[in-house]
């Protein structure tokens, strides 16, 4: 099963809402970290997922964005909208190096009848945590961020009653002007069972590094993941970068430069997703919809690609 990790910015939430049917059909389980104190878009996206019978995890202690230093408003609104009581919803807790065992125990005691997702993100008390969880009757999904927790740590949470999911950050984030034409993205979709995992995940084309907003775009880049059927279904990513890279002027024109490279790419490995087809429609109209929309299409393409692979 695929577990995409999303920081819940506007375009991420629109992508989830518009693709809720596909996400449900493909049995994809999004992990959603709220980062904006305007909660209306989040609620709309979560309701759309629930209306389509999607399973997802909602993080209740975000460590990025507006709720980094307090989650009372978030918890209140999710309870008010009756989100947390739904059977499809896992309640997720980020376990970082600021988290104590007492904090974890308090969280579990607060939600004794809920399915729990634990996100291991630089947590240092693995052995003690495994012992604590062994005494619990709750159902756990363990999300391991690969670069922070290696095999010996992950092995401590092997259990017949728990799921274990490995998330890899396949997106090598850099200034748009520096992206190569293509590079390797991930092999987890074909290797996660070899790692003893029940599922795999990634940060889509966003990367794990969180930022409130990007700086001025000296270049525009469009990112498309693809699966190479001639290379044992390994996954790569193409970066279509504008020709001009010397100033932040004319992002619309630079987008069309990058878009021309995408539409001229005849690589048969590129999955013809609805997002990919939308890029071609934009090229035919010579229309720049804004960088946020472009990013949304790239995320949607990645979701569609993995849904197709899993089918």
Phi and psi in degrees as a GROMACS rama.xvg file:
@    title "Ramachandran Plot"
@    xaxis  label "Phi"
@    yaxis  label "Psi"
@TYPE xy
-99.9748  131.378  UNK-2
-122.954  85.3442  UNK-3
-73.0198  137.917  UNK-4
-103.399  119.988  UNK-5
-124.686  130.43  UNK-6
-81.1987  128.52  UNK-7
-81.5254  64.5376  UNK-8
-80.4154  173.141  UNK-9
-55.4296  -49.9441  UNK-10
-72.3985  -30.0202  UNK-11
-63.5303  -42.2766  UNK-12
-69.5476  -38.6815  UNK-13
-62.7632  -42.5411  UNK-14
-60.7669  -43.7254  UNK-15
-62.2848  -45.6823  UNK-16
-63.1131  -44.4329  UNK-17
-72.7416  -21.5464  UNK-18
-114.8  19.9089  UNK-19
-59.6762  -37.6106  UNK-20
-63.9897  -45.737  UNK-21
-63.2514  -42.4081  UNK-22
-60.2709  -41.6782  UNK-23
-67.6711  -45.0689  UNK-24
-62.4243  -38.0429  UNK-25
-86.2683  1.20743  UNK-26
57.3091  40.123  UNK-27
-84.562  139.859  UNK-28
-118.048  92.3947  UNK-29
-67.2968  144.749  UNK-30
-108.981  120.57  UNK-31
-118.818  121.05  UNK-32
-107.675  107.05  UNK-33
-64.9449  134.246  UNK-34
-130.332  -2.72229  UNK-35
-120.803  135.627  UNK-36
-77.7576  -10.4814  UNK-37
-80.6705  101.298  UNK-38
-89.5768  -6.92123  UNK-39
-59.2491  -45.6157  UNK-40
-63.0088  -35.968  UNK-41
-62.2638  -48.7028  UNK-42
-60.7206  -42.5607  UNK-43
-60.1352  -41.0183  UNK-44
-68.051  -42.9571  UNK-45
-65.214  -39.8466  UNK-46
-63.5754  -40.4914  UNK-47
-62.4371  -41.5059  UNK-48
-62.9578  -44.3214  UNK-49
-66.2788  -39.4487  UNK-50
-61.6181  -26.555  UNK-51
-98.534  10.0368  UNK-52
63.5758  35.4261  UNK-53
-79.9573  147.206  UNK-54
-96.4706  137.261  UNK-55
-154.288  164.116  UNK-56
-113.328  132.26  UNK-57
-112.621  123.83  UNK-58
-78.2897  126.41  UNK-59
-97.8115  -8.82032  UNK-60
-128.706  65.806  UNK-61
-54.9259  142.884  UNK-62
-111.802  16.9117  UNK-63
-133.809  154.447  UNK-64
76.7773  -152.752  UNK-65
-69.81  -20.866  UNK-66
-103.483  12.7828  UNK-67
-60.3648  -32.5252  UNK-68
-111.74  14.2394  UNK-69
171.382  129.187  UNK-70
-116.182  12.2953  UNK-71
-59.2142  -45.0791  UNK-72
-63.5168  -40.9134  UNK-73
-61.4665  -50.2477  UNK-74
-62.2859  -42.9091  UNK-75
-59.2127  -46.5803  UNK-76
-68.2731  -40.4973  UNK-77
-64.8114  -36.6624  UNK-78
-69.2596  -41.7151  UNK-79
-60.476  -37.67  UNK-80
-86.5768  2.43873  UNK-81
59.1859  34.2532  UNK-82
-75.6797  -44.761  UNK-83
-69.3135  -17.4765  UNK-84
-86.8487  -6.82689  UNK-85
-74.9518  142.566  UNK-86
-67.0969  -25.5822  UNK-87
-77.7206  -7.83429  UNK-88
-102.334  123.442  UNK-89
-91.0909  136.434  UNK-90
-90.8944  124.554  UNK-91
-110.371  141.215  UNK-92
-126.986  126.331  UNK-93
-80.4734  125.104  UNK-94
-102.784  101.319  UNK-95
-114.975  -171.671  UNK-96
-77.1703  0.205475  UNK-97
-97.3898  -3.42928  UNK-98
-90.8361  134.861  UNK-99
-102.332  164.157  UNK-100
-61.8797  -35.1245  UNK-101
-63.3438  -38.4427  UNK-102
-61.5815  -43.2735  UNK-103
-63.8398  -45.2827  UNK-104
-63.1342  -39.7029  UNK-105
-61.2754  -43.1295  UNK-106
-61.5975  -46.005  UNK-107
-64.9915  -38.5517  UNK-108
-69.0418  -27.8948  UNK-109
-72.1788  -29.1745  UNK-110
-128.706  65.1865  UNK-111
-68.3575  -22.0915  UNK-112
-108.91  14.0267  UNK-113
-106.76  154.136  UNK-114
-75.1954  133.752  UNK-115
-116.886  135.015  UNK-116
-110.353  123.952  UNK-117
-109.08  121.418  UNK-118
-102.072  107.439  UNK-119
-82.7131  109.072  UNK-120
-137.25  81.3275  UNK-121
70.8605  31.5171  UNK-122
-79.5411  141.265  UNK-123
-109.982  -6.09068  UNK-124
-115.361  52.9301  UNK-125
-60.7156  -48.4653  UNK-126
-63.3166  -43.9435  UNK-127
-65.2539  -38.4851  UNK-128
-65.9866  -44.0539  UNK-129
-58.5818  -39.3792  UNK-130
-66.4381  -41.3157  UNK-131
-61.7992  -44.4281  UNK-132
-70.6354  -27.4117  UNK-133
-64.3811  -20.4143  UNK-134
-91.3394  -1.27904  UNK-135
-99.4772  148.815  UNK-136
-96.5889  3.3593  UNK-137
-75.5728  160.339  UNK-138
-93.0348  127.895  UNK-139
-118.897  139.855  UNK-140
-113.455  119.817  UNK-141
-97.0814  121.482  UNK-142
-105.598  117.174  UNK-143
-106.601  122.716  UNK-144
-81.6292  112.824  UNK-145
-54.8644  -41.6244  UNK-146
-70.6664  -15.1583  UNK-147
-102.41  -22.2606  UNK-148
-137.689  115.464  UNK-149
-89.3499  -175.747  UNK-150
-59.743  -41.2893  UNK-151
-63.3959  -38.004  UNK-152
-66.2521  -47.0842  UNK-153
-63.6399  -31.4539  UNK-154
-63.0606  -27.6809  UNK-155
-65.1166  -18.0246  UNK-156
-109.456  22.5401  UNK-157
-74.8956  127.169  UNK-158
-157.654  147.479  UNK-159
-70.0773  -19.4686  UNK-160
-104.735  2.86216  UNK-161
-121.64  155.231  UNK-162
-101.984  146.076  UNK-163
-125.837  129.959  UNK-164
-128.695  134.22  UNK-165
-108.128  127.444  UNK-166
-113.733  128.374  UNK-167
-117.085  138.067  UNK-168
-88.9198  97.3213  UNK-169
-87.1714  -5.06754  UNK-170
-95.7371  112.991  UNK-171
-86.8963  90.0864  UNK-172
-72.2371  135.793  UNK-173
-159.396  170.686  UNK-174
-57.0695  143.137  UNK-175
-53.4217  -36.6918  UNK-176
-68.6961  -15.6044  UNK-177
-96.9603  -7.33193  UNK-178
-65.009  136.914  UNK-179
-74.0224  172.122  UNK-180
-64.2104  -36.3682  UNK-181
-160  160.682  UNK-182
-160.187  168.922  UNK-183
-69.7278  144.037  UNK-184
-112.181  -56.7389  UNK-185
-169.464  152.403  UNK-186
-119.641  7.56806  UNK-187
-62.9083  -32.6715  UNK-188
-62.888  -21.0878  UNK-189
-110.524  -9.83939  UNK-190
-119.496  -1.81029  UNK-191
-63.523  -33.6024  UNK-192
-68.6391  -33.3506  UNK-193
-63.1068  -26.882  UNK-194
-85.2818  3.12731  UNK-195
76.5406  23.9058  UNK-196
-101.96  155.883  UNK-197
-91.7606  -11.5671  UNK-198
-165.521  175.372  UNK-199
-139.5  164.485  UNK-200
-159.491  176.839  UNK-201
-158.722  -179.17  UNK-202
-103.571  29.1396  UNK-203
52.3248  -137.937  UNK-204
-100.027  24.2126  UNK-205
-100.162  -32.5095  UNK-206
80.1262  162.037  UNK-207
-75.2014  -28.354  UNK-208
-65.2698  124.842  UNK-209
-98.9579  136.504  UNK-210
-140.908  146.21  UNK-211
-66.8783  -39.3372  UNK-212
-160.784  155.002  UNK-213
-81.2122  160.714  UNK-214
-80.4329  -173.098  UNK-215
-61.7056  137.016  UNK-216
-88.769  99.0278  UNK-217
-70.9524  -26.1832  UNK-218
-136.242  155.657  UNK-219
-110.942  133.747  UNK-220
-126.517  137.454  UNK-221
-111.195  130.914  UNK-222
-112.489  128.406  UNK-223
-131.981  122.923  UNK-224
-81.8667  153.74  UNK-225
-152.085  155.742  UNK-226
-106.448  125.548  UNK-227
-89.3346  104.858  UNK-228
-67.5069  -21.081  UNK-229
-87.8446  -0.977741  UNK-230
-128.213  47.9501  UNK-231
57.1461  34.6373  UNK-232
64.6594  23.9006  UNK-233
-65.5074  153.584  UNK-234
-108.891  135.004  UNK-235
-127.43  172.513  UNK-236
-134.485  135.548  UNK-237
-100.69  141.94  UNK-238
-119.714  114.291  UNK-239
-99.029  109.663  UNK-240
-111.504  139.567  UNK-241
-60.6277  156.987  UNK-242
-70.8773  -41.2416  UNK-243
-84.9556  133.199  UNK-244
-141.545  17.8578  UNK-245
-102.592  -9.05918  UNK-246
-158.739  163.227  UNK-247
-82.2956  6.91993  UNK-248
-74.1364  151.957  UNK-249
57.255  58.2391  UNK-250
-62.8612  -31.7055  UNK-251
-63.6705  -44.9897  UNK-252
-64.946  -38.4087  UNK-253
-67.4219  -36.4747  UNK-254
-59.7196  -43.2447  UNK-255
-65.2407  -32.2218  UNK-256
-63.9499  -46.5983  UNK-257
-65.3844  -39.6302  UNK-258
-64.3412  -36.7205  UNK-259
-61.2954  -37.557  UNK-260
-66.4554  -38.1224  UNK-261
-64.4177  -48.5151  UNK-262
-71.0653  -21.0199  UNK-263
-88.8012  -3.65114  UNK-264
-83.1618  114.032  UNK-265
-99.8011  20.9513  UNK-266
-60.2738  119.134  UNK-267
-69.3456  -14.7789  UNK-268
-74.1163  -17.5593  UNK-269
-70.0601  123.192  UNK-270
-72.2511  130.183  UNK-271
-85.16  68.0495  UNK-272
-71.1915  168.445  UNK-273
-65.4624  -31.2946  UNK-274
-66.8442  -42.1038  UNK-275
-59.3659  -43.5008  UNK-276
-65.396  -33.1785  UNK-277
-65.9042  -37.4376  UNK-278
-58.7493  -41.344  UNK-279
-66.7981  -36.6577  UNK-280
-63.8439  -40.1362  UNK-281
-62.9224  -37.9178  UNK-282
-66.1522  -41.3168  UNK-283
-63.6638  -35.3745  UNK-284
-87.8538  -9.66834  UNK-285
51.8226  49.7872  UNK-286
-115.068  134.397  UNK-287
-103.916  111.12  UNK-288
-88.3935  -0.0373775  UNK-289
105.519  148.005  UNK-290
-66.0214  -31.4172  UNK-291
-63.4346  -41.564  UNK-292
-66.3245  -38.2963  UNK-293
-61.6855  -43.9544  UNK-294
-63.6057  -40.3807  UNK-295
-60.1181  -42.4812  UNK-296
-63.3518  -39.9377  UNK-297
-64.7919  -40.187  UNK-298
-64.6037  -43.6618  UNK-299
-62.1109  -42.198  UNK-300
-58.2272  -42.6785  UNK-301
-64.1516  -43.4288  UNK-302
-61.1164  -45.9119  UNK-303
-63.4713  -39.5892  UNK-304
-60.0708  -48.5121  UNK-305
-70.6855  -36.9859  UNK-306
-59.3782  -41.7347  UNK-307
-65.9928  -41.9443  UNK-308
-63.0998  -42.8906  UNK-309
-67.8022  -26.9107  UNK-310
